[in-house]
Structures are given as structure tokens and as C-alpha cells.
Amino acid sequence: MTSETTPGPIPETVAVRVAGRLGMQFFLNCLRIACDGRDLVDGLILMAIRHANLEHLDREPELQARFGGFDEPPPAELLRPISVNALAGSLRMPFETVRRRTLALRTDGACAVEERGLVLPPGHLGSDRDRMTVFSMAQQVKVLLVGLSALGVLRPSPGQAAPDAAPPRPAARLAVAYCLRQLESLSRHIEDPTVGVLLIHIIRITTDHLDDTYTEFAETEDLVRDDLRRPVAASLLAERVGLPKETVRRHVALLLDKGWVARAPTGGLHLTREMLRASPWPEARRENVANLNRLVAGLTAAAAVRTPHA
């Protein structure tokens, strides 16, 4: 390949901006997988239950190695239940909302309750649904790593395990952990997690036409120009977020009053570059970089652990 066709180094401003875009898309894709056709709030609750039940496995290399493959789900006795109160606190949702939602989810068979709290339902781990969730999450991890590697963000040390070699179950668990850390970071600035997810959707939808285009990489500012954004209609936003249209309209009205979103002459919604340079977005971008680094470190550690079946 000649130098005329070889792309040069990607400017740092572009790399950071696109890494943020990749992180947002990864977050939204993993959340969609966790929702599995349910609404946003139920998806967040189920994601948090799964994380609480399984996160300890990745702090113990022996367990991480033993229960790493698709066909190696941990037994039910290793699940660590989470109380409704702790679940509400971790998601920063009202206790009564979480209590009511988890009761409905238990009736639907999406989760179960033990004396010590909420767990994944009996027989779920290792089921076809569970395997598909693990597979889909692990695939999202691989897509994210390819993008970060192309940006030059990933620079593994010589002799270090490649993060994309992490077994699927640890990769899926670490993906969920990243998403919940992102949600926690955003919740420090935006109290209602559904509003935070709504804003992330607006940012992504209004710029996703730029993904992998020349314009995306030719724009060297920290944020793309406002005229490159494509405002999104509230109806499409409701469909993408997984919330009722009336709920989205109510949230949008409050966001417009606060000056957190703008309405274009066409009626669509977007965040301007000026808005995205104001708090909490610079902090959110920095925290995303930290959370991406933590995710990659976890994947690298998991990749270094050899399963007994290897």
C-alpha cells in the first residue's frame, strides 16, 4: 500500500470524539440487549440484577476461568441476591418504582426472589435466552474493541493478552459493568436515569449518519458542527428509547424548559455544540474514557486467565 492510500494518524480530538461515540453506541446496544423487548426501566432493572448476581465471579480468577464459556454457566448457588432497596439505590430510582416493577417482572418470570433478595430466574443461566444474551453482549464488545483499535486508542503492551480474547461470559459481564458505571456517572449530573438515556439517544441519533464517514474524521474540532446534526422527531425518539410517546414528550418539555435540548425549525430535537460543551457533558466524556479504560483492563485480565477446558 502506498503512502497516498495509507491514512495518517488520527488527531487526538477526533480520536476522543469518536471513542465517545463508540462508547455511547456500545452502551445503547448493550441496553437494548438487556431490555430484550421490554421497556427501558425494566431493562435497566434486569441489567442491574444480573450484574449484582454475577459480578463477584470476575474478582476471583478461578471462578472467572471456570465459568467463562457459553456452555459453562455458573450454578444457581453462586448467585448473589440483591435487595429491592439496594437495587433502587444502585439505579437511583424511587424504591416504590423498583418494588412495583420487580414484582411484575417476577410474575412474568424475568427474575425471582429468595430470602436474601432478587436473582435471575431458575434455569435461566445456560438457557437459550441466556446464551444468546451472552453471545450478543460479547459481540458488542468485539465491535467496540475493533473501533478503539482502529483509532489507536488501544495499545497493548508486549506480552500482554489481547482484550478481544476474553471468554464470552466474562466479556458479557464486563460489558454490563461498563454500562452501569456509565449510568452511575451520568446520574451524578442527571438525577433521572431515563432522562440521561434519553439525552444519549438524542446525541447519537442526530449524528449517527456521520458514522465511519469522511466527514466524521475530517472534522477536527472536539465536537461536530451544529449544521451537521440531523434533529430527531419525538416519535422516533420514543421508539428508539423504548418509552411511551407521552412519557418522552413530558421529558422533552422539561428538557426544553431547562435549556438542555434545542428544537430545530423543523420541529426535531438536538443538542447544540454549545450545550455539549457545558456541564455535565465534558465531565461525562472524561468519565467515559476512564470507564472504557477500566473495561479494556478487565477484558485483558480475563483474556489472561486460561479456562481449565482450554
NULO-912998 format. One record per residue (C-alpha): x, y, z. Coordinates in steps of 0.1 Angstrom, whole numbers, plus 5000, padded with zeros to 4 digits. Each point is the difference from the previous one (the first is absolute). Layout:
% NULO-912998
> px, py, pz
> X, Y, Z
...
This chain:
% NULO-912998
> px, py, pz
> 5000, 5000, 5000
> 5014, 5034, 4990
> 5002, 5030, 5023
> 4973, 5017, 4979
> 4975, 4974, 5010
> 5011, 4994, 5036
> 4980, 5021, 5025
> 5021, 5022, 5022
> 4999, 5001, 5038
> 4965, 5010, 5013
> 5002, 5033, 5019
> 4994, 4997, 5037
> 4969, 5022, 5000
> 4984, 4977, 4974
> 5011, 4968, 5018
> 4985, 5012, 5033
> 4968, 5011, 4983
> 4995, 4968, 4980
> 5010, 4979, 5031
> 4972, 5018, 5018
> 4976, 4992, 4971
> 5011, 4963, 5001
> 4994, 4999, 5038
> 4966, 5015, 4997
> 4990, 4976, 4973
> 5014, 4970, 5019
> 4980, 5012, 5031
> 4967, 5003, 4980
> 5005, 4966, 4982
> 5007, 4982, 5033
> 4970, 5016, 5016
> 4978, 4989, 4970
> 5012, 4964, 5005
> 4993, 5002, 5038
> 4965, 5014, 4993
> 4992, 4970, 4977
> 4968, 5016, 4988
> 4990, 5015, 5033
> 4999, 5037, 5008
> 5030, 5020, 5011
> 4994, 5000, 5038
> 4995, 4962, 5000
> 5032, 4996, 4980
> 5020, 5020, 5024
> 4986, 4981, 5029
> 5008, 4966, 4984
> 5035, 5012, 4991
> 5007, 5010, 5035
> 4987, 4967, 5015
> 5022, 4980, 4977
> 5030, 5021, 5009
> 4994, 4997, 5037
> 4995, 4962, 4997
> 5032, 4994, 4980
> 5025, 5028, 5004
> 5020, 4982, 5028
> 5010, 4973, 4975
> 5023, 5024, 4983
> 5018, 5008, 5033
> 5010, 4964, 5004
> 5022, 4987, 4972
> 4992, 4963, 5007
> 4963, 5006, 4996
> 5005, 5023, 4971
> 5019, 4973, 4982
> 4976, 4972, 5009
> 4969, 5018, 4989
> 5012, 5018, 4968
> 4986, 4982, 4970
> 4966, 4999, 4986
> 4994, 4965, 5013
> 5015, 5008, 5034
> 4973, 5019, 5019
> 5005, 5005, 5037
> 4977, 4979, 5022
> 4971, 5017, 5018
> 5016, 4996, 5034
> 5027, 5025, 4989
> 4975, 5028, 4993
> 5002, 5028, 5025
> 4965, 5015, 5005
> 4993, 5037, 5002
> 4973, 5016, 5021
> 4974, 5023, 4984
> 5013, 5029, 5022
> 5036, 4994, 4988
> 4988, 4997, 4964
> 4981, 5033, 5002
> 5031, 5017, 5015
> 5023, 4987, 4973
> 4977, 5012, 4973
> 4990, 5032, 5018
> 4964, 4992, 4995
> 4971, 5004, 5025
> 4997, 4970, 5022
> 4962, 4997, 4992
> 5007, 5000, 4963
> 5026, 4972, 5003
> 4978, 4980, 5024
> 4970, 5002, 4976
> 5021, 4992, 4969
> 5018, 4970, 5015
> 4967, 4986, 5013
> 4987, 5001, 4964
> 5033, 4985, 4987
> 4998, 4972, 5025
> 4964, 4993, 4988
> 5013, 4999, 4964
> 5028, 4976, 5009
> 5027, 5025, 4992
> 5015, 4999, 5035
> 4994, 4981, 5032
> 5002, 5008, 5037
> 5018, 4982, 5028
> 5002, 5007, 5037
> 5030, 5023, 4994
> 4987, 5018, 4970
> 4995, 4999, 4962
> 5018, 4975, 4977
> 4998, 4988, 4964
> 4972, 4975, 4996
> 5006, 4963, 5005
> 5014, 4983, 4969
> 5008, 5033, 4983
> 5038, 4997, 5000
> 5009, 4976, 4972
> 4967, 5004, 4983
> 4997, 5009, 4963
> 4989, 5035, 5010
> 5030, 5004, 5024
> 5024, 4987, 4973
> 4987, 5024, 4975
> 5004, 5029, 5024
> 5036, 4990, 5008
> 5007, 4996, 4963
> 4985, 5033, 4991
> 5018, 5019, 5028
> 5033, 4984, 4991
> 4995, 5009, 4963
> 4994, 5036, 5010
> 5033, 4999, 5020
> 5019, 4988, 4969
> 4985, 5028, 4978
> 5009, 5026, 5026
> 5036, 4987, 5002
> 5004, 5000, 4962
> 4990, 5037, 5000
> 5022, 5010, 5028
> 5029, 4981, 4985
> 4995, 5018, 4967
> 5001, 5033, 5018
> 5034, 4991, 5015
> 4984, 5002, 5035
> 5010, 4964, 5008
> 5037, 4995, 5004
> 5006, 4966, 5017
> 5034, 4995, 5016
> 5022, 4973, 4985
> 4991, 4966, 5015
> 4967, 5013, 5013
> 4969, 4980, 4992
> 4978, 5015, 4973
> 4967, 5013, 5015
> 4980, 4985, 4971
> 5011, 4965, 5012
> 4979, 5003, 5032
> 4976, 4970, 5003
> 4964, 5009, 4992
> 4984, 4999, 5034
> 5026, 5023, 5017
> 4998, 5023, 4970
> 4962, 5002, 5003
> 5002, 5006, 5038
> 5026, 5028, 4995
> 4978, 5015, 4973
> 4972, 5003, 5025
> 5023, 5014, 5026
> 5011, 5027, 4976
> 4964, 5009, 4992
> 4991, 5003, 5036
> 5031, 5021, 5008
> 4990, 5023, 4971
> 4965, 5003, 5014
> 5014, 5007, 5035
> 5023, 5027, 4985
> 4971, 5017, 4982
> 4977, 4997, 5030
> 5024, 5022, 5020
> 4990, 5029, 4977
> 4966, 4989, 4988
> 4979, 4986, 5028
> 4975, 4979, 4979
> 5018, 4972, 4981
> 4973, 4999, 4974
> 5007, 5036, 4991
> 5037, 4993, 4998
> 4994, 4971, 4976
> 4975, 5022, 4980
> 5027, 5027, 4996
> 5026, 4974, 4988
> 4975, 4988, 4974
> 4995, 5036, 4988
> 5038, 5005, 4996
> 5004, 4967, 4982
> 4970, 5002, 4977
> 5009, 5035, 4988
> 5035, 4990, 4990
> 4998, 4963, 4991
> 4999, 5009, 4963
> 5036, 5011, 5004
> 5013, 4966, 5013
> 5030, 4988, 4981
> 4998, 5028, 4974
> 5027, 5024, 4988
> 4982, 5029, 5016
> 5001, 4984, 5034
> 5038, 4998, 4998
> 5006, 5032, 4981
> 4984, 5021, 5028
> 5029, 5006, 5023
> 4981, 5020, 5027
> 4991, 4983, 5032
> 4964, 4999, 4989
> 4984, 5000, 4966
> 4984, 5031, 4986
> 4963, 5006, 5007
> 4991, 5001, 4963
> 5012, 4964, 4997
> 4975, 4988, 5026
> 4966, 4986, 4989
> 4973, 5008, 5026
> 4978, 4971, 5010
> 4962, 5000, 5003
> 4986, 4991, 5035
> 4981, 4971, 4985
> 5031, 4984, 4987
> 5018, 5007, 5032
> 4972, 4982, 5020
> 5004, 4970, 4977
> 5038, 4998, 5004
> 5000, 5006, 5038
> 4972, 4975, 5007
> 4978, 5024, 5019
> 4963, 5010, 4994
> 4997, 5031, 4978
> 4982, 5019, 5027
> 5029, 4993, 5025
> 5025, 5012, 4974
> 4980, 5032, 4992
> 4998, 5008, 5037
> 5038, 4995, 5005
> 5007, 5021, 4968
> 4978, 5028, 5013
> 5021, 5002, 5032
> 5033, 4998, 4981
> 4989, 5028, 4977
> 4991, 5021, 5031
> 5034, 4993, 5016
> 5018, 5009, 4967
> 5016, 4965, 4999
> 4987, 4993, 4964
> 4990, 5022, 4971
> 4972, 4998, 4975
> 5009, 5005, 4964
> 4978, 5020, 4976
> 4988, 4967, 4986
> 4988, 4990, 5035
> 5027, 4974, 5006
> 5021, 4998, 5031
> 5038, 5003, 5004
> 5028, 5011, 5023
> 5020, 5029, 4987
> 5038, 5001, 5002
> 4997, 5027, 5026
> 4978, 4978, 5021
> 5024, 4971, 4997
> 5029, 5022, 5012
> 4981, 5009, 5031
> 4997, 4978, 5032
> 4994, 4971, 5003
> 5012, 4989, 4966
> 5038, 5008, 5003
> 5000, 4980, 5033
> 4980, 4972, 4984
> 5025, 4998, 4971
> 5029, 4997, 5024
> 4982, 4974, 5021
> 4993, 4980, 4969
> 5037, 4999, 4991
> 5007, 4987, 5036
> 4972, 4975, 4997
> 5013, 4988, 4966
> 5035, 4995, 5015
> 4986, 4981, 5029
> 4980, 4978, 4976
> 5030, 4992, 4979
> 5021, 4993, 5031
> 4974, 4975, 5012
> 4998, 4983, 4966
> 5038, 4998, 4999
> 5001, 4984, 5034
> 4972, 4975, 4990
> 5019, 4992, 4968
> 5031, 4991, 5020
> 4980, 4974, 5020
> 5001, 4966, 4984
> 4969, 4979, 5005
> 5006, 4964, 5011
> 4983, 4988, 4968
> 5025, 5019, 4977
